[in-house]
């Protein structure tokens, strides 16, 4: 089942890449930016928590 899900995901991303590369790039940029912001928030929260000790 896991292999099927991975295969479907790869086919979907490949189709998206060939039909709308600009849309895929924009979505990837948005996701990467959101992930970076979340990571910064998490590390700042850890720093604040340790600093509270």
N, C-alpha and C positions, 0 to 999 in steps of 0.2 A: 504494500500500500504506500509506503514511504517513497519508493522509487517512482511510483506512478505520479504522486503529487509533485515530486521534483521534476519529472519529465514534462508534466503539464505546465509548470511554472516556466521552465526553460523555453518551451514552445511559445507560450504567451509572450514572454519578454522578447524572443526573437521576432515574432510577428509584429509586436509593437515597434521594435527597432527599425524594421524595414518599412512599415507603413507610416510611422510618425516619429522620426528620430528627434525632431525638435521638442515634441511633447515629452518623450522619454527623458531627454536631457533636462528639461525644465522640472519634471517631477523628481528626478534624481537630485538636482540641485536643492529643491525644496526639502526633500527628505534628509539630505546631508546637513543642511543648515539647521533643521529642527533637531537632529541627533546631536550636533555640536552644541547647540544651546542647552539641550537637556543634560549633556555631559558637564558643561560648565556649571549649571545649577546644582547638579549632584555634588561636584567637587567643592563648590562654595559651601554647600550645606554640611559636608563632612568637615571642612576647615572650621566653620562656625561651631559645630558640635564639639570638636576637639578643643577649640579655643575656650569653650564654656567651662571646661574642666579646669 
